[in-house]
Amino acid sequence: MQIPSRFLRVNPSYRGVESQEGWLEIDVKAVDTEGVSKLYVNLDDVARIRAKRGEASKLLDAWDAAFGHKEDEQ
C-alpha cells in the first residue's frame, strides 16, 4: 500500500528522543489498512516534507530575531 504524503510528517523527536534525521510519523487512522502487510513511502515526499519544516523553522527564527526572543532564551 502506498501512503499519500498528506498522511506523513517528520518530527525532530519522539517521546523525548532526539534524532538527527527526524522521526517519520505515518497517520494510519485515516487509511484503510485491512489486509495490508507492507507500507510504501515515497522518500521524495519525505524530503519535501522535511524541507517545508526547515523553511518554517527559518521563518520562525527570523520572526524571533525581529520581534522577540526564543522561548529557551528567556
N, C-alpha and C positions, 0 to 999 in steps of 0.2 A: 504494500500500500504506500503510495506516495503522499507525503504530508505537505499540504499547502503552506506557503510561507506565513500566512496570517495566523497560523497556529504555533509559530516559533518565536522564541525570544531568547536572547543571550544575556545572562546575568553575570556580574563580576564575582558574586559569591553565592554560596548556598549553605544555609544553616551555619553561618559564621565562618565557613571555609572559603578563603580567597583562592582564585585561580587566575593565573597569568593570561590564559586564553579565554576564560569565562566558562560558564555552565550553560549548556543548551537545554532550554525548557521547551517541552512539547506539550501543548494543551490538548489532551486526548478526550476530555469530556465532551467536546463538540464533534468528535469524529466517531463514526460507527466502526468499532474495532472487532465486531463479531467475526470470528473465523480468521482473523489476521494473525500471521505468525512472524511477519517481518515488516519493519517500518523503513522507508527510504526517505532521506532528507537531501535535497539538492544543496551541496556545500556553497554554491553560488548565492543561494538565498541566505545562508548563514553569514557569509561575508558581507552581503548587502545590509543585513540587519545590524551586524557589528559596526559597520561604517556609520549607519544612522545614529547608533548610540554614541559613537565618538564625536559626531557632529553636534549632537545635543549637549554633550559634556562641554565641548568648546564654547558653545553659546552660553551655557550657564556660567562658565568661568569668566567669560567676557562681561556678562551681566554683573557678577560679583565684583569684578575689578572696577567697573564703572559706578556701581550703586551701593556696594556694601562689602561685607566680609563673608568669607566662607564660614559655615557653622562650626567647624572644628577649630577655627582660629579664635573664637570668642571665649 
